[in-house]
Amino acid sequence: MPSPVYPILAADSGVSALVATRIYPAAIIPQEVVLFPCITYQTIWGSPTNVLSGSAPVDEERVQIDCWAYSMVAADQLGAAVRAAFENIPACAANGCAVLCTSINGDDYEDQTKRYRSSFDYSFVLLR
């Protein structure tokens, strides 16, 4: 099952107002990207839950989401918008998932790129 991260974030007006469609999988910002802020995400853990009968099978996926910006304030603002998007229950339900912020990884500065990052882990429970 494809990750619900992009469809949920791209459809959220608060997130899209800040990044448009600059939401990138595999935790890689393409070299041609010169406009910030942006978001990267990657699955860091996953586990299927199989059932014999009764309830629908689900997969659990843990995703690291990094919010990149020119300033720490802007990175934190984007992180707050991402969290609000995932807490929007109808959007998550429409994508067949439930989501929970499981880790606030903190803020940092990447000297090589001269960008600030705010990082979080989210656990998704996805209906198959």
OpenMM code with the backbone's topology and positions (N, CA, C; nanometers):
from openmm import Vec3, app, unit

residues = "MET PRO SER PRO VAL TYR PRO ILE LEU ALA ALA ASP SER GLY VAL SER ALA LEU VAL ALA THR ARG ILE TYR PRO ALA ALA ILE ILE PRO GLN GLU VAL VAL LEU PHE PRO CYS ILE THR TYR GLN THR ILE TRP GLY SER PRO THR ASN VAL LEU SER GLY SER ALA PRO VAL ASP GLU GLU ARG VAL GLN ILE ASP CYS TRP ALA TYR SER MET VAL ALA ALA ASP GLN LEU GLY ALA ALA VAL ARG ALA ALA PHE GLU ASN ILE PRO ALA CYS ALA ALA ASN GLY CYS ALA VAL LEU CYS THR SER ILE ASN GLY ASP ASP TYR GLU ASP GLN THR LYS ARG TYR ARG SER SER PHE ASP TYR SER PHE VAL LEU LEU ARG".split()
positions = [
    Vec3(0.0842, -0.1180, 0.0000),
    Vec3(0.0000, 0.0000, 0.0000),
    Vec3(0.0888, 0.1244, 0.0000),
    Vec3(0.0599, 0.2193, -0.0875),
    Vec3(0.1411, 0.3409, -0.0904),
    Vec3(0.1209, 0.4256, 0.0348),
    Vec3(0.2234, 0.4970, 0.0713),
    Vec3(0.2184, 0.5823, 0.1891),
    Vec3(0.1123, 0.6913, 0.1708),
    Vec3(0.0359, 0.7203, 0.2757),
    Vec3(-0.0655, 0.8263, 0.2671),
    Vec3(-0.0089, 0.9658, 0.2911),
    Vec3(0.1212, 0.9765, 0.3158),
    Vec3(0.1796, 1.1050, 0.3550),
    Vec3(0.1549, 1.2120, 0.2488),
    Vec3(0.1952, 1.1853, 0.1257),
    Vec3(0.1817, 1.2887, 0.0221),
    Vec3(0.0375, 1.3312, 0.0002),
    Vec3(-0.0579, 1.2368, -0.0198),
    Vec3(-0.1945, 1.2831, -0.0452),
    Vec3(-0.2550, 1.3645, 0.0692),
    Vec3(-0.2242, 1.3289, 0.1923),
    Vec3(-0.2796, 1.4038, 0.3055),
    Vec3(-0.2187, 1.5433, 0.3127),
    Vec3(-0.0861, 1.5525, 0.3026),
    Vec3(-0.0208, 1.6832, 0.3136),
    Vec3(-0.0507, 1.7727, 0.1938),
    Vec3(-0.0515, 1.7160, 0.0737),
    Vec3(-0.0771, 1.7960, -0.0461),
    Vec3(-0.2197, 1.8510, -0.0481),
    Vec3(-0.3132, 1.7792, 0.0133),
    Vec3(-0.4532, 1.8226, 0.0145),
    Vec3(-0.4831, 1.9222, 0.1260),
    Vec3(-0.3917, 1.9376, 0.2206),
    Vec3(-0.4161, 2.0259, 0.3341),
    Vec3(-0.3824, 2.1708, 0.2962),
    Vec3(-0.4774, 2.2604, 0.3163),
    Vec3(-0.4571, 2.3996, 0.2756),
    Vec3(-0.3474, 2.4691, 0.3559),
    Vec3(-0.3337, 2.4357, 0.4845),
    Vec3(-0.2291, 2.4976, 0.5663),
    Vec3(-0.0896, 2.4583, 0.5216),
    Vec3(-0.0722, 2.3304, 0.4873),
    Vec3(0.0581, 2.2821, 0.4401),
    Vec3(0.0856, 2.3342, 0.2999),
    Vec3(-0.0127, 2.3210, 0.2108),
    Vec3(0.0116, 2.3614, 0.0715),
    Vec3(0.0356, 2.5115, 0.0591),
    Vec3(-0.0194, 2.5915, 0.1516),
    Vec3(0.0083, 2.7353, 0.1496),
    Vec3(0.1562, 2.7640, 0.1750),
    Vec3(0.2221, 2.6744, 0.2488),
    Vec3(0.3636, 2.6947, 0.2819),
    Vec3(0.4583, 2.6296, 0.1821),
    Vec3(0.4206, 2.5117, 0.1283),
    Vec3(0.5154, 2.4368, 0.0433),
    Vec3(0.4658, 2.4080, -0.0973),
    Vec3(0.3421, 2.4429, -0.1286),
    Vec3(0.2822, 2.4047, -0.2582),
    Vec3(0.2914, 2.2530, -0.2702),
    Vec3(0.3661, 2.2023, -0.3676),
    Vec3(0.3822, 2.0569, -0.3844),
    Vec3(0.5234, 2.0105, -0.3521),
    Vec3(0.6000, 2.0896, -0.2801),
    Vec3(0.7393, 2.0533, -0.2467),
    Vec3(0.7406, 1.9559, -0.1284),
    Vec3(0.6917, 1.8345, -0.1551),
    Vec3(0.6834, 1.7261, -0.0564),
    Vec3(0.7509, 1.6063, -0.1222),
    Vec3(0.8653, 1.5616, -0.0685),
    Vec3(0.9495, 1.4650, -0.1380),
    Vec3(0.9689, 1.3358, -0.0594),
    Vec3(0.9495, 1.2214, -0.1262),
    Vec3(0.9717, 1.0920, -0.0610),
    Vec3(1.1206, 1.0586, -0.0530),
    Vec3(1.1483, 0.9515, 0.0185),
    Vec3(1.2838, 0.8966, 0.0316),
    Vec3(1.3806, 0.9934, 0.0990),
    Vec3(1.3272, 1.0936, 0.1678),
    Vec3(1.4081, 1.1905, 0.2433),
    Vec3(1.5120, 1.2606, 0.1572),
    Vec3(1.4799, 1.2807, 0.0293),
    Vec3(1.5748, 1.3441, -0.0625),
    Vec3(1.5120, 1.4685, -0.1237),
    Vec3(1.5790, 1.5812, -0.1067),
    Vec3(1.5377, 1.7037, -0.1735),
    Vec3(1.6075, 1.7047, -0.3089),
    Vec3(1.5337, 1.7069, -0.4194),
    Vec3(1.5981, 1.7083, -0.5512),
    Vec3(1.6936, 1.8274, -0.5656),
    Vec3(1.8022, 1.8059, -0.6371),
    Vec3(1.9041, 1.9102, -0.6508),
    Vec3(1.8507, 2.0378, -0.7144),
    Vec3(1.7509, 2.0250, -0.8012),
    Vec3(1.6998, 2.1431, -0.8701),
    Vec3(1.6095, 2.2294, -0.7816),
    Vec3(1.5755, 2.1819, -0.6620),
    Vec3(1.4896, 2.2586, -0.5720),
    Vec3(1.5703, 2.3712, -0.5093),
    Vec3(1.5248, 2.4927, -0.5336),
    Vec3(1.5923, 2.6093, -0.4759),
    Vec3(1.4987, 2.6899, -0.3877),
    Vec3(1.3704, 2.6552, -0.3894),
    Vec3(1.2727, 2.7271, -0.3106),
    Vec3(1.2377, 2.6469, -0.1861),
    Vec3(1.2413, 2.7124, -0.0720),
    Vec3(1.2064, 2.6502, 0.0549),
    Vec3(1.0973, 2.7340, 0.1192),
    Vec3(1.0180, 2.6799, 0.2096),
    Vec3(1.0329, 2.5521, 0.2781),
    Vec3(0.9874, 2.4343, 0.1921),
    Vec3(1.0223, 2.3145, 0.2414),
    Vec3(0.9781, 2.1910, 0.1787),
    Vec3(0.9746, 2.0814, 0.2849),
    Vec3(0.9192, 1.9676, 0.2449),
    Vec3(0.9039, 1.8531, 0.3352),
    Vec3(0.9674, 1.7317, 0.2700),
    Vec3(1.0401, 1.6529, 0.3497),
    Vec3(1.0846, 1.5208, 0.3052),
    Vec3(1.0272, 1.4178, 0.4012),
    Vec3(1.0073, 1.2966, 0.3489),
    Vec3(0.9565, 1.1893, 0.4347),
    Vec3(1.0127, 1.0562, 0.3891),
    Vec3(1.0228, 0.9640, 0.4845),
    Vec3(1.0683, 0.8293, 0.4540),
    Vec3(1.0124, 0.7320, 0.5561),
    Vec3(0.9786, 0.6125, 0.5079),
    Vec3(0.9344, 0.5075, 0.5983),
    Vec3(1.0570, 0.4535, 0.6691),
    Vec3(1.0526, 0.4499, 0.8021),
    Vec3(1.1672, 0.3998, 0.8779),
    Vec3(1.1380, 0.2665, 0.9452),
    Vec3(1.0115, 0.2238, 0.9384),
    Vec3(0.9746, 0.0961, 0.9987),
    Vec3(0.8346, 0.0612, 0.9533),
    Vec3(0.8083, -0.0655, 0.9357),
    Vec3(0.6742, -0.1084, 0.8999),
    Vec3(0.6485, -0.2492, 0.9490),
    Vec3(0.5201, -0.2796, 0.9748),
    Vec3(0.4845, -0.4118, 1.0224),
    Vec3(0.3427, -0.4450, 0.9777),
    Vec3(0.3237, -0.5603, 0.9113),
    Vec3(0.1880, -0.6014, 0.8769),
    Vec3(0.1215, -0.6697, 0.9953),
    Vec3(-0.0080, -0.6520, 1.0060),
    Vec3(-0.0873, -0.7252, 1.1043),
    Vec3(-0.1846, -0.8108, 1.0251),
    Vec3(-0.1671, -0.9397, 1.0333),
    Vec3(-0.2515, -1.0317, 0.9595),
    Vec3(-0.3558, -1.0912, 1.0533),
    Vec3(-0.4732, -1.1154, 0.9995),
    Vec3(-0.5805, -1.1728, 1.0781),
    Vec3(-0.6365, -1.2949, 1.0058),
    Vec3(-0.6885, -1.3891, 1.0813),
    Vec3(-0.7471, -1.5083, 1.0215),
    Vec3(-0.8903, -1.4825, 0.9777),
    Vec3(-0.9656, -1.4106, 1.0589),
    Vec3(-1.1025, -1.3767, 1.0209),
    Vec3(-1.1516, -1.2642, 1.1093),
    Vec3(-1.2616, -1.2080, 1.0710),
    Vec3(-1.3234, -1.1056, 1.1543),
    Vec3(-1.2931, -0.9649, 1.1104),
    Vec3(-1.1817, -0.9097, 1.1536),
    Vec3(-1.1521, -0.7705, 1.1219),
    Vec3(-1.0603, -0.7601, 1.0002),
    Vec3(-1.0561, -0.6407, 0.9453),
    Vec3(-0.9740, -0.6164, 0.8267),
    Vec3(-0.8264, -0.6138, 0.8647),
    Vec3(-0.7394, -0.6670, 0.7786),
    Vec3(-0.5957, -0.6599, 0.8058),
    Vec3(-0.5457, -0.5158, 0.7915),
    Vec3(-0.4465, -0.4825, 0.8712),
    Vec3(-0.3887, -0.3485, 0.8675),
    Vec3(-0.2364, -0.3589, 0.8630),
    Vec3(-0.1749, -0.2518, 0.8191),
    Vec3(-0.0298, -0.2379, 0.8241),
    Vec3(0.0006, -0.1177, 0.9123),
    Vec3(0.1073, -0.1279, 0.9896),
    Vec3(0.1546, -0.0119, 1.0647),
    Vec3(0.2832, 0.0346, 0.9992),
    Vec3(0.2936, 0.1641, 0.9806),
    Vec3(0.4101, 0.2228, 0.9153),
    Vec3(0.4560, 0.3420, 0.9973),
    Vec3(0.5849, 0.3466, 1.0291),
    Vec3(0.6400, 0.4621, 1.0997),
    Vec3(0.7180, 0.5446, 0.9988),
    Vec3(0.6843, 0.6719, 0.9918),
    Vec3(0.7400, 0.7609, 0.8900),
    Vec3(0.8084, 0.8789, 0.9576),
    Vec3(0.9310, 0.9069, 0.9154),
    Vec3(1.0002, 1.0269, 0.9618),
    Vec3(0.9691, 1.1386, 0.8642),
    Vec3(0.9252, 1.2515, 0.9176),
    Vec3(0.8921, 1.3675, 0.8358),
    Vec3(0.9805, 1.4825, 0.8798),
    Vec3(1.0498, 1.5407, 0.7827),
    Vec3(1.1392, 1.6525, 0.8102),
    Vec3(1.0881, 1.7766, 0.7384),
    Vec3(1.0817, 1.8867, 0.8112),
    Vec3(1.0363, 2.0148, 0.7583),
    Vec3(1.1593, 2.1044, 0.7434),
    Vec3(1.1896, 2.1448, 0.6219),
    Vec3(1.3105, 2.2207, 0.5897),
    Vec3(1.2756, 2.3650, 0.5562),
    Vec3(1.3567, 2.4593, 0.6046),
    Vec3(1.3302, 2.6006, 0.5775),
    Vec3(1.4577, 2.6826, 0.5930),
    Vec3(1.4469, 2.8110, 0.5564),
    Vec3(1.5595, 2.9030, 0.5687),
    Vec3(1.5823, 2.9487, 0.7119),
    Vec3(1.4808, 2.9330, 0.7986),
    Vec3(1.4955, 2.9740, 0.9379),
    Vec3(1.4308, 2.8689, 1.0279),
    Vec3(1.4707, 2.8664, 1.1534),
    Vec3(1.4127, 2.7712, 1.2473),
    Vec3(1.2664, 2.8038, 1.2718),
    Vec3(1.2335, 2.9318, 1.2755),
    Vec3(1.0942, 2.9719, 1.2947),
    Vec3(1.0073, 2.9162, 1.1821),
    Vec3(1.0530, 2.9277, 1.0581),
    Vec3(0.9769, 2.8776, 0.9433),
    Vec3(0.9683, 2.7251, 0.9450),
    Vec3(1.0744, 2.6568, 0.9851),
    Vec3(1.0715, 2.5104, 0.9944),
    Vec3(0.9723, 2.4659, 1.1018),
    Vec3(0.9709, 2.5347, 1.2142),
    Vec3(0.8753, 2.5020, 1.3215),
    Vec3(0.7317, 2.5317, 1.2792),
    Vec3(0.7126, 2.6404, 1.2058),
    Vec3(0.5792, 2.6747, 1.1561),
    Vec3(0.5284, 2.5654, 1.0613),
    Vec3(0.6144, 2.5169, 0.9747),
    Vec3(0.5764, 2.4092, 0.8837),
    Vec3(0.5483, 2.2807, 0.9609),
    Vec3(0.6289, 2.2529, 1.0633),
    Vec3(0.6044, 2.1353, 1.1470),
    Vec3(0.4680, 2.1410, 1.2139),
    Vec3(0.4275, 2.2586, 1.2590),
    Vec3(0.2958, 2.2753, 1.3207),
    Vec3(0.1847, 2.2535, 1.2184),
    Vec3(0.2059, 2.2982, 1.0950),
    Vec3(0.1060, 2.2776, 0.9897),
    Vec3(0.0940, 2.1301, 0.9546),
    Vec3(0.2068, 2.0593, 0.9501),
    Vec3(0.2049, 1.9149, 0.9230),
    Vec3(0.1282, 1.8427, 1.0325),
    Vec3(0.1572, 1.8763, 1.1557),
    Vec3(0.0877, 1.8111, 1.2671),
    Vec3(-0.0626, 1.8372, 1.2614),
    Vec3(-0.1014, 1.9602, 1.2304),
    Vec3(-0.2431, 1.9928, 1.2188),
    Vec3(-0.3075, 1.9135, 1.1048),
    Vec3(-0.2357, 1.8957, 0.9953),
    Vec3(-0.2898, 1.8186, 0.8822),
    Vec3(-0.3156, 1.6747, 0.9228),
    Vec3(-0.2226, 1.6141, 0.9959),
    Vec3(-0.2395, 1.4748, 1.0364),
    Vec3(-0.3441, 1.4595, 1.1470),
    Vec3(-0.3689, 1.5656, 1.2216),
    Vec3(-0.4717, 1.5595, 1.3243),
    Vec3(-0.6108, 1.5846, 1.2675),
    Vec3(-0.6181, 1.6146, 1.1381),
    Vec3(-0.7451, 1.6329, 1.0684),
    Vec3(-0.8015, 1.4946, 1.0373),
    Vec3(-0.8805, 1.4431, 1.1280),
    Vec3(-0.9305, 1.3056, 1.1201),
    Vec3(-1.0007, 1.2739, 0.9877),
    Vec3(-1.0887, 1.3612, 0.9340),
    Vec3(-1.1534, 1.3259, 0.8072),
    Vec3(-1.0537, 1.3035, 0.6932),
    Vec3(-0.9468, 1.3836, 0.6877),
    Vec3(-0.8482, 1.3655, 0.5808),
    Vec3(-0.7772, 1.2322, 0.5946),
    Vec3(-0.7431, 1.1936, 0.7157),
    Vec3(-0.6764, 1.0655, 0.7373),
    Vec3(-0.7714, 0.9502, 0.7072),
    Vec3(-0.8955, 0.9613, 0.7551),
    Vec3(-0.9930, 0.8555, 0.7315),
    Vec3(-1.0198, 0.8379, 0.5824),
    Vec3(-1.0208, 0.9485, 0.5085),
    Vec3(-1.0431, 0.9408, 0.3638),
    Vec3(-0.9313, 0.8655, 0.2935),
    Vec3(-0.8134, 0.8636, 0.3547),
    Vec3(-0.6999, 0.7916, 0.2982),
    Vec3(-0.6824, 0.6544, 0.3636),
    Vec3(-0.7828, 0.6079, 0.4357),
    Vec3(-0.7807, 0.4740, 0.4945),
    Vec3(-0.6781, 0.4556, 0.6041),
    Vec3(-0.6598, 0.5556, 0.6891),
    Vec3(-0.5568, 0.5423, 0.7921),
    Vec3(-0.5935, 0.6164, 0.9195),
    Vec3(-0.5224, 0.5825, 1.0233),
    Vec3(-0.5221, 0.6587, 1.1479),
    Vec3(-0.3759, 0.6970, 1.1702),
    Vec3(-0.3514, 0.8098, 1.2341),
    Vec3(-0.2142, 0.8576, 1.2484),
    Vec3(-0.1921, 0.9147, 1.3877),
    Vec3(-0.0686, 0.8990, 1.4361),
    Vec3(-0.0309, 0.9459, 1.5685),
    Vec3(0.1133, 0.9950, 1.5645),
    Vec3(0.1383, 1.1135, 1.6188),
    Vec3(0.2760, 1.1619, 1.6308),
    Vec3(0.3420, 1.0822, 1.7426),
    Vec3(0.4474, 1.0083, 1.7102),
    Vec3(0.5116, 0.9214, 1.8083),
    Vec3(0.6449, 0.9746, 1.8591),
    Vec3(0.7017, 1.0716, 1.7888),
    Vec3(0.8315, 1.1215, 1.8319),
    Vec3(0.8540, 1.2618, 1.7767),
    Vec3(0.8958, 1.3517, 1.8632),
    Vec3(0.9405, 1.4839, 1.8205),
    Vec3(1.0926, 1.4783, 1.8267),
    Vec3(1.1545, 1.4732, 1.7109),
    Vec3(1.2987, 1.4488, 1.7029),
    Vec3(1.3831, 1.5733, 1.7242),
    Vec3(1.3175, 1.6875, 1.7300),
    Vec3(1.3908, 1.8100, 1.7574),
    Vec3(1.4229, 1.8896, 1.6328),
    Vec3(1.4950, 1.9975, 1.6557),
    Vec3(1.5325, 2.0902, 1.5504),
    Vec3(1.6834, 2.0861, 1.5331),
    Vec3(1.7268, 2.1136, 1.4108),
    Vec3(1.8705, 2.1258, 1.3899),
    Vec3(1.8996, 2.2121, 1.2679),
    Vec3(2.0270, 2.2362, 1.2479),
    Vec3(2.0756, 2.3163, 1.1358),
    Vec3(2.1741, 2.2307, 1.0599),
    Vec3(2.1552, 2.2234, 0.9292),
    Vec3(2.2469, 2.1457, 0.8453),
    Vec3(2.3444, 2.2416, 0.7803),
    Vec3(2.4668, 2.2383, 0.8254),
    Vec3(2.5684, 2.3321, 0.7798),
    Vec3(2.5957, 2.3206, 0.6298),
    Vec3(2.5931, 2.1983, 0.5772),
    Vec3(2.6251, 2.1783, 0.4354),
    Vec3(2.5249, 2.2481, 0.3441),
    Vec3(2.3966, 2.2414, 0.3772),
    Vec3(2.2938, 2.3016, 0.2927),
    Vec3(2.2494, 2.4390, 0.3405),
    Vec3(2.2897, 2.4753, 0.4629),
    Vec3(2.2494, 2.6025, 0.5237),
    Vec3(2.0980, 2.6098, 0.5418),
    Vec3(2.0374, 2.4977, 0.5825),
    Vec3(1.8932, 2.4907, 0.6039),
    Vec3(1.8638, 2.4407, 0.7450),
    Vec3(1.7495, 2.4840, 0.7963),
    Vec3(1.7021, 2.4406, 0.9272),
    Vec3(1.6011, 2.3279, 0.9081),
    Vec3(1.5955, 2.2390, 1.0083),
    Vec3(1.5069, 2.1235, 0.9985),
    Vec3(1.4352, 2.1008, 1.1305),
    Vec3(1.3070, 2.0733, 1.1195),
    Vec3(1.2257, 2.0299, 1.2315),
    Vec3(1.1774, 1.8895, 1.1959),
    Vec3(1.2000, 1.7921, 1.2846),
    Vec3(1.1792, 1.6520, 1.2497),
    Vec3(1.0825, 1.5830, 1.3462),
    Vec3(0.9983, 1.4958, 1.2894),
    Vec3(0.8973, 1.4212, 1.3655),
    Vec3(0.8867, 1.2800, 1.3107),
    Vec3(0.8426, 1.1875, 1.3947),
    Vec3(0.8030, 1.0538, 1.3499),
    Vec3(0.6530, 1.0404, 1.3720),
    Vec3(0.5871, 0.9817, 1.2741),
    Vec3(0.4435, 0.9549, 1.2824),
    Vec3(0.4210, 0.8079, 1.2562),
    Vec3(0.3275, 0.7482, 1.3312),
    Vec3(0.2863, 0.6102, 1.3061),
    Vec3(0.1507, 0.6132, 1.2382),
    Vec3(0.1441, 0.5410, 1.1275),
    Vec3(0.0198, 0.5273, 1.0518),
    Vec3(-0.0302, 0.3854, 1.0670),
    Vec3(-0.1589, 0.3697, 1.0883),
    Vec3(-0.2233, 0.2397, 1.0818),
    Vec3(-0.3079, 0.2448, 0.9552),
    Vec3(-0.2721, 0.1581, 0.8601),
    Vec3(-0.3309, 0.1636, 0.7263),
    Vec3(-0.4178, 0.0425, 0.7003),
    Vec3(-0.5406, 0.0642, 0.6593),
    Vec3(-0.6272, -0.0463, 0.6195),
    Vec3(-0.5798, -0.1008, 0.4855),
    Vec3(-0.5747, -0.2334, 0.4765),
    Vec3(-0.5381, -0.2934, 0.3477),
    Vec3(-0.6622, -0.3302, 0.2716),
] * unit.nanometer
topology = app.Topology()
chain = topology.addChain("A")
for resn in residues:
    res = topology.addResidue(resn, chain)
    for name in ("N", "CA", "C"):
        topology.addAtom(name, app.Element.getBySymbol(name[0]), res)
